[in-house]
Amino acid sequence: MSKDFLEHRAFVELFDLHYGNLVGFVYGYVRDEEVAKDIVHDTFLTFWNNRKRLDLSYSAKSYLFTLAQNYALNYLRHLRVVEVNEREVSQLLEAASDELAEYDERYARVEEKLAQLSDKQREVFLKCVVEEKKYQEVADELDVSINTIKKHMSRALKFLRDELQGESILLFILSNR
């Protein structure tokens, strides 16, 4: 018989002898039978792949149970990290949702107040602020004097400042770019 065949047979015997006990042992940590079986399979795979480096003055059973315990504890640590990350992501999403709702409310207030401007004030305000046109450009476009544009902008800005009381007009401007 070849050396590979004998090693394989010894491994199968070791597997058959300890598999059930290892699954029960790992299950005590992870409380999930499928996970326990996966960990035990990984344990045997690691044991087999490192068999030539093992100090065989210790029992194979000790190696297997220690390895299985380490894998189970690593799995539990991983679950805690995942749980913390999921909680943090959930909190971030909740905060983002709250911020978005607040943004929507502010945006609606700004739109409502813009609608209350006179047609000319709103038109001048939008051209100067949203379209970022210079007063002279808007005056030329609307065929009015630059002082008329300044008057409309001054009144629009005063009205918006008074009505929005600290709300950011930039909210509106930035959302339309």
Backbone as CSV, one residue per row, in Angstrom:
resi,resn,N_x,N_y,N_z,CA_x,CA_y,CA_z,C_x,C_y,C_z
1,MET,0.827,-1.169,0.000,0.000,0.000,0.000,0.880,1.243,0.000
2,SER,0.380,2.273,-0.748,1.168,3.499,-0.862,1.023,4.357,0.393
3,LYS,1.982,5.258,0.563,1.973,6.161,1.711,0.745,7.070,1.655
4,ASP,0.385,7.560,0.449,-0.791,8.430,0.282,-2.066,7.714,0.699
5,PHE,-2.158,6.423,0.312,-3.352,5.653,0.651,-3.470,5.497,2.161
6,LEU,-2.336,5.211,2.822,-2.341,5.036,4.279,-2.687,6.350,4.994
7,GLU,-2.134,7.464,4.480,-2.454,8.770,5.064,-3.938,9.076,4.899
8,HIS,-4.455,8.768,3.720,-5.871,9.016,3.449,-6.746,8.178,4.383
9,ARG,-6.403,6.942,4.523,-7.182,6.059,5.393,-7.121,6.524,6.853
10,ALA,-5.959,6.969,7.294,-5.800,7.472,8.664,-6.651,8.736,8.853
11,PHE,-6.678,9.572,7.823,-7.481,10.792,7.899,-8.973,10.457,7.993
12,VAL,-9.433,9.533,7.168,-10.843,9.134,7.190,-11.209,8.577,8.569
13,GLU,-10.336,7.762,9.134,-10.607,7.226,10.469,-10.664,8.335,11.515
14,LEU,-9.727,9.293,11.427,-9.703,10.429,12.343,-10.984,11.255,12.183
15,PHE,-11.385,11.473,10.955,-12.603,12.229,10.665,-13.829,11.527,11.257
16,ASP,-13.952,10.250,10.945,-15.101,9.479,11.446,-15.135,9.445,12.976
17,LEU,-13.966,9.372,13.587,-13.880,9.272,15.034,-14.282,10.574,15.742
18,HIS,-13.936,11.721,15.164,-14.101,12.989,15.890,-15.133,13.952,15.306
19,TYR,-15.596,13.705,14.108,-16.489,14.657,13.446,-17.720,14.986,14.298
20,GLY,-18.437,14.001,14.733,-19.670,14.229,15.498,-19.429,15.003,16.780
21,ASN,-18.391,14.611,17.510,-18.072,15.310,18.757,-17.645,16.760,18.502
22,LEU,-16.890,16.957,17.428,-16.459,18.318,17.094,-17.657,19.203,16.712
23,VAL,-18.582,18.649,15.936,-19.766,19.421,15.552,-20.548,19.812,16.809
24,GLY,-20.725,18.890,17.721,-21.422,19.196,18.980,-20.687,20.234,19.794
25,PHE,-19.368,20.120,19.850,-18.531,21.056,20.588,-18.654,22.469,20.005
26,VAL,-18.532,22.581,18.694,-18.601,23.888,18.028,-20.018,24.456,18.118
27,TYR,-21.010,23.589,18.027,-22.401,24.037,18.132,-22.645,24.739,19.471
28,GLY,-21.979,24.274,20.508,-22.094,24.899,21.817,-21.673,26.368,21.790
29,TYR,-20.807,26.736,20.872,-20.376,28.128,20.726,-21.285,28.908,19.775
30,VAL,-21.536,28.337,18.603,-22.171,29.115,17.532,-23.682,28.975,17.464
31,ARG,-24.241,27.934,18.058,-25.697,27.720,18.098,-26.348,27.677,16.716
32,ASP,-25.605,27.145,15.758,-26.130,26.983,14.400,-25.464,25.735,13.823
33,GLU,-26.278,24.715,13.544,-25.722,23.424,13.130,-24.949,23.513,11.815
34,GLU,-25.479,24.241,10.842,-24.791,24.345,9.550,-23.453,25.063,9.690
35,VAL,-23.442,26.111,10.470,-22.190,26.838,10.716,-21.209,25.931,11.446
36,ALA,-21.691,25.185,12.422,-20.832,24.260,13.165,-20.211,23.237,12.219
37,LYS,-21.009,22.684,11.324,-20.487,21.705,10.361,-19.434,22.344,9.446
38,ASP,-19.694,23.571,9.000,-18.719,24.277,8.145,-17.409,24.503,8.895
39,ILE,-17.511,24.898,10.142,-16.308,25.141,10.937,-15.531,23.847,11.130
40,VAL,-16.236,22.767,11.392,-15.558,21.478,11.579,-14.892,21.039,10.275
41,HIS,-15.549,21.246,9.149,-14.912,20.910,7.871,-13.644,21.741,7.660
42,ASP,-13.739,23.033,7.969,-12.557,23.893,7.860,-11.449,23.429,8.807
43,THR,-11.849,22.977,9.982,-10.888,22.472,10.968,-10.135,21.274,10.407
44,PHE,-10.864,20.324,9.855,-10.217,19.136,9.291,-9.355,19.500,8.083
45,LEU,-9.823,20.424,7.278,-9.054,20.836,6.101,-7.728,21.470,6.537
46,THR,-7.792,22.356,7.511,-6.573,22.997,8.018,-5.641,21.963,8.647
47,PHE,-6.218,21.080,9.415,-5.421,20.020,10.033,-4.705,19.203,8.962
48,TRP,-5.450,18.803,7.939,-4.879,17.973,6.872,-3.794,18.724,6.109
49,ASN,-4.055,19.981,5.777,-3.084,20.765,4.996,-1.804,21.052,5.779
50,ASN,-1.872,21.025,7.093,-0.709,21.325,7.925,-0.162,20.100,8.658
51,ARG,-0.611,18.927,8.254,-0.266,17.702,8.987,1.238,17.453,9.058
52,LYS,1.977,17.874,8.071,3.430,17.613,8.058,4.184,18.526,9.020
53,ARG,3.575,19.624,9.417,4.220,20.581,10.321,3.792,20.396,11.772
54,LEU,2.865,19.522,12.022,2.338,19.353,13.384,3.291,18.547,14.250
55,ASP,3.343,18.908,15.509,4.119,18.160,16.486,3.231,17.018,16.972
56,LEU,3.525,15.837,16.502,2.653,14.703,16.785,2.859,14.117,18.187
57,SER,3.647,14.814,19.019,3.747,14.362,20.406,2.451,14.739,21.150
58,TYR,1.694,15.672,20.577,0.359,16.005,21.100,-0.655,15.197,20.319
59,SER,-1.792,14.982,20.884,-2.775,14.153,20.201,-3.479,14.950,19.106
60,ALA,-3.852,14.226,18.066,-4.585,14.835,16.961,-5.903,15.401,17.476
61,LYS,-6.501,14.711,18.416,-7.773,15.159,18.983,-7.605,16.544,19.624
62,SER,-6.527,16.754,20.363,-6.281,18.059,20.993,-6.135,19.152,19.949
63,TYR,-5.371,18.846,18.895,-5.219,19.814,17.805,-6.577,20.163,17.217
64,LEU,-7.356,19.144,16.918,-8.651,19.362,16.273,-9.581,20.197,17.155
65,PHE,-9.672,19.885,18.428,-10.581,20.624,19.301,-10.100,22.057,19.535
66,THR,-8.793,22.236,19.667,-8.260,23.592,19.835,-8.498,24.419,18.574
67,LEU,-8.233,23.824,17.432,-8.446,24.502,16.155,-9.925,24.836,15.964
68,ALA,-10.785,23.885,16.262,-12.227,24.105,16.114,-12.695,25.222,17.053
69,GLN,-12.187,25.235,18.273,-12.549,26.285,19.216,-12.108,27.658,18.698
70,ASN,-10.886,27.726,18.182,-10.387,28.997,17.645,-11.242,29.471,16.466
71,TYR,-11.600,28.553,15.584,-12.456,28.914,14.448,-13.828,29.383,14.927
72,ALA,-14.376,28.721,15.923,-15.686,29.113,16.456,-15.612,30.505,17.079
73,LEU,-14.568,30.759,17.856,-14.418,32.074,18.476,-14.189,33.165,17.426
74,ASN,-13.422,32.850,16.395,-13.226,33.807,15.300,-14.542,34.109,14.604
75,TYR,-15.346,33.080,14.423,-16.659,33.261,13.792,-17.530,34.188,14.653
76,LEU,-17.535,33.967,15.959,-18.334,34.812,16.851,-17.830,36.254,16.855
77,ARG,-16.497,36.436,16.825,-15.944,37.798,16.740,-16.391,38.458,15.436
78,HIS,-16.355,37.701,14.366,-16.789,38.220,13.068,-18.262,38.631,13.120
79,LEU,-19.094,37.826,13.770,-20.516,38.169,13.892,-20.699,39.481,14.648
80,ARG,-19.918,39.677,15.708,-20.016,40.923,16.477,-19.623,42.117,15.614
81,VAL,-18.558,41.971,14.830,-18.128,43.061,13.950,-19.222,43.363,12.928
82,VAL,-19.787,42.329,12.341,-20.862,42.512,11.363,-22.053,43.201,12.026
83,GLU,-22.402,42.772,13.228,-23.542,43.365,13.946,-23.296,44.850,14.224
84,VAL,-22.092,45.175,14.672,-21.750,46.577,14.943,-21.809,47.378,13.642
85,ASN,-21.244,46.828,12.577,-21.262,47.527,11.291,-22.684,47.724,10.791
86,GLU,-23.514,46.716,10.919,-24.906,46.846,10.485,-25.631,47.898,11.308
87,ARG,-25.367,47.940,12.595,-25.998,48.933,13.464,-25.543,50.340,13.069
88,GLU,-24.236,50.492,12.813,-23.708,51.801,12.411,-24.295,52.232,11.073
89,VAL,-24.369,51.311,10.118,-24.940,51.638,8.816,-26.411,52.011,8.972
90,SER,-27.115,51.273,9.796,-28.524,51.569,10.041,-28.688,52.964,10.646
91,GLN,-27.839,53.305,11.602,-27.896,54.636,12.218,-27.571,55.724,11.198
92,LEU,-26.570,55.469,10.354,-26.215,56.441,9.327,-27.356,56.636,8.330
93,LEU,-27.998,55.533,7.939,-29.121,55.632,7.013,-30.289,56.388,7.639
94,GLU,-30.528,56.134,8.911,-31.608,56.831,9.614,-31.307,58.327,9.688
95,ALA,-30.061,58.664,10.012,-29.669,60.073,10.083,-29.772,60.730,8.713
96,ALA,-29.334,60.013,7.684,-29.424,60.550,6.322,-30.877,60.755,5.928
97,SER,-31.730,59.834,6.323,-33.154,59.952,6.025,-33.742,61.176,6.717
98,ASP,-33.357,61.376,7.976,-33.824,62.557,8.712,-33.336,63.842,8.051
99,GLU,-32.060,63.851,7.650,-31.502,65.034,6.986,-32.207,65.294,5.660
100,LEU,-32.508,64.224,4.934,-33.194,64.380,3.662,-34.601,64.938,3.867
101,ALA,-35.287,64.465,4.890,-36.626,64.976,5.197,-36.553,66.456,5.562
102,GLU,-35.549,66.811,6.362,-35.369,68.216,6.737,-35.044,69.056,5.505
103,TYR,-34.196,68.539,4.648,-33.842,69.223,3.413,-35.093,69.437,2.558
104,ASP,-35.914,68.397,2.430,-37.139,68.505,1.637,-38.069,69.572,2.203
105,GLU,-38.175,69.627,3.539,-39.021,70.644,4.171,-38.493,72.043,3.881
106,ARG,-37.187,72.219,4.033,-36.586,73.531,3.759,-36.771,73.915,2.297
107,TYR,-36.548,72.963,1.434,-36.691,73.217,0.000,-38.120,73.642,-0.324
108,ALA,-39.081,72.968,0.268,-40.494,73.306,0.034,-40.788,74.721,0.546
109,ARG,-40.235,75.091,1.713,-40.447,76.442,2.239,-39.839,77.494,1.315
110,VAL,-38.627,77.204,0.815,-37.980,78.152,-0.102,-38.814,78.289,-1.375
111,GLU,-39.268,77.186,-1.926,-40.094,77.246,-3.142,-41.380,78.013,-2.883
112,GLU,-41.996,77.791,-1.734,-43.241,78.482,-1.380,-43.010,79.988,-1.323
113,LYS,-41.914,80.389,-0.708,-41.622,81.822,-0.589,-41.235,82.417,-1.935
114,LEU,-40.537,81.681,-2.760,-40.214,82.172,-4.104,-41.491,82.400,-4.905
115,ALA,-42.459,81.539,-4.716,-43.734,81.676,-5.433,-44.475,82.929,-4.989
116,GLN,-44.181,83.433,-3.794,-44.850,84.630,-3.295,-44.216,85.925,-3.809
117,LEU,-43.051,85.820,-4.432,-42.434,87.006,-5.030,-43.260,87.439,-6.232
118,SER,-43.145,88.702,-6.575,-43.808,89.147,-7.809,-43.136,88.437,-8.982
119,ASP,-43.826,88.354,-10.091,-43.267,87.654,-11.262,-41.917,88.229,-11.656
120,LYS,-41.795,89.550,-11.669,-40.534,90.193,-12.081,-39.425,89.917,-11.061
121,GLN,-39.765,90.024,-9.767,-38.751,89.759,-8.746,-38.245,88.326,-8.850
122,ARG,-39.186,87.386,-9.000,-38.802,85.970,-9.108,-37.937,85.755,-10.342
123,GLU,-38.345,86.332,-11.479,-37.589,86.163,-12.726,-36.178,86.714,-12.582
124,VAL,-36.045,87.900,-12.025,-34.731,88.522,-11.834,-33.900,87.704,-10.850
125,PHE,-34.515,87.313,-9.746,-33.807,86.525,-8.735,-33.271,85.226,-9.345
126,LEU,-34.103,84.505,-10.070,-33.686,83.227,-10.654,-32.574,83.419,-11.677
127,LYS,-32.688,84.463,-12.488,-31.646,84.698,-13.498,-30.314,85.080,-12.841
128,CYS,-30.382,85.918,-11.815,-29.139,86.370,-11.171,-28.525,85.308,-10.265
129,VAL,-29.370,84.625,-9.527,-28.840,83.712,-8.518,-28.688,82.295,-9.055
130,VAL,-29.738,81.763,-9.641,-29.690,80.376,-10.091,-28.890,80.248,-11.388
131,GLU,-29.177,81.127,-12.330,-28.461,81.057,-13.618,-27.110,81.759,-13.553
132,GLU,-26.845,82.444,-12.424,-25.568,83.125,-12.177,-25.227,84.170,-13.233
133,LYS,-26.240,84.872,-13.670,-26.014,85.940,-14.647,-25.712,87.235,-13.906
134,LYS,-24.945,88.080,-14.529,-24.620,89.386,-13.960,-25.828,90.302,-14.133
135,TYR,-25.906,91.295,-13.232,-27.046,92.218,-13.281,-27.182,92.850,-14.666
136,GLN,-26.057,93.229,-15.249,-26.103,93.881,-16.561,-26.662,92.938,-17.621
137,GLU,-26.274,91.643,-17.561,-26.800,90.670,-18.522,-28.314,90.567,-18.409
138,VAL,-28.802,90.497,-17.195,-30.235,90.357,-16.958,-30.956,91.632,-17.418
139,ALA,-30.359,92.792,-17.123,-30.955,94.071,-17.547,-31.065,94.112,-19.069
140,ASP,-29.999,93.719,-19.762,-30.021,93.707,-21.227,-31.060,92.715,-21.741
141,GLU,-31.110,91.544,-21.142,-32.039,90.493,-21.564,-33.493,90.922,-21.383
142,LEU,-33.781,91.603,-20.275,-35.162,92.013,-19.968,-35.461,93.423,-20.478
143,ASP,-34.458,94.063,-21.067,-34.592,95.408,-21.619,-35.072,96.401,-20.558
144,VAL,-34.370,96.360,-19.401,-34.635,97.304,-18.313,-33.296,97.842,-17.826
145,SER,-33.347,98.840,-16.956,-32.089,99.409,-16.460,-31.491,98.495,-15.391
146,ILE,-30.195,98.635,-15.171,-29.512,97.854,-14.144,-30.054,98.218,-12.763
147,ASN,-30.490,99.460,-12.576,-31.079,99.877,-11.292,-32.397,99.153,-11.035
148,THR,-33.139,98.851,-12.085,-34.382,98.091,-11.934,-34.054,96.682,-11.459
149,ILE,-33.009,96.102,-12.022,-32.573,94.754,-11.611,-32.139,94.787,-10.157
150,LYS,-31.360,95.781,-9.778,-30.912,95.909,-8.387,-32.096,96.064,-7.443
151,LYS,-33.081,96.860,-7.846,-34.272,97.073,-7.026,-35.023,95.751,-6.837
152,HIS,-35.223,94.998,-7.934,-35.929,93.706,-7.837,-35.153,92.720,-6.955
153,MET,-33.840,92.676,-7.129,-33.011,91.757,-6.319,-33.050,92.160,-4.853
154,SER,-32.932,93.436,-4.583,-32.940,93.912,-3.204,-34.258,93.555,-2.522
155,ARG,-35.356,93.788,-3.185,-36.669,93.481,-2.621,-36.861,91.963,-2.446
156,ALA,-36.429,91.206,-3.458,-36.566,89.744,-3.382,-35.747,89.198,-2.214
157,LEU,-34.510,89.649,-2.099,-33.649,89.164,-1.022,-34.176,89.579,0.347
158,LYS,-34.656,90.795,0.486,-35.215,91.250,1.763,-36.429,90.403,2.129
159,PHE,-37.313,90.194,1.160,-38.504,89.387,1.411,-38.117,87.970,1.838
160,LEU,-37.198,87.350,1.102,-36.792,85.975,1.414,-36.111,85.896,2.785
161,ARG,-35.253,86.877,3.090,-34.598,86.892,4.400,-35.624,87.009,5.523
162,ASP,-36.560,87.916,5.345,-37.588,88.126,6.373,-38.479,86.899,6.527
163,GLU,-38.862,86.307,5.430,-39.802,85.186,5.455,-39.149,83.878,5.901
164,LEU,-37.937,83.674,5.467,-37.272,82.402,5.768,-36.486,82.457,7.072
165,GLN,-36.251,83.642,7.586,-35.592,83.843,8.872,-34.458,82.850,9.129
166,GLY,-33.411,82.987,8.375,-32.239,82.158,8.610,-32.185,80.887,7.787
167,GLU,-33.297,80.530,7.153,-33.237,79.363,6.265,-32.224,79.679,5.174
168,SER,-31.585,78.702,4.709,-30.550,78.916,3.716,-31.150,79.038,2.320
169,ILE,-31.001,80.224,1.746,-31.431,80.401,0.357,-30.516,79.586,-0.536
170,LEU,-29.302,79.365,-0.069,-28.370,78.556,-0.863,-28.895,77.155,-1.076
171,LEU,-29.728,76.672,-0.184,-30.351,75.360,-0.346,-31.040,75.285,-1.700
172,PHE,-31.791,76.313,-1.986,-32.500,76.349,-3.267,-31.518,76.453,-4.422
173,ILE,-30.564,77.350,-4.254,-29.617,77.599,-5.337,-28.827,76.343,-5.660
174,LEU,-28.298,75.702,-4.649,-27.468,74.521,-4.862,-28.254,73.348,-5.424
175,SER,-29.519,73.254,-5.080,-30.302,72.120,-5.554,-30.674,72.249,-7.022
176,ASN,-30.522,73.419,-7.574,-30.892,73.625,-8.968,-29.690,73.655,-9.898
177,ARG,-28.532,73.344,-9.420,-27.344,73.373,-10.282,-27.162,72.045,-10.958
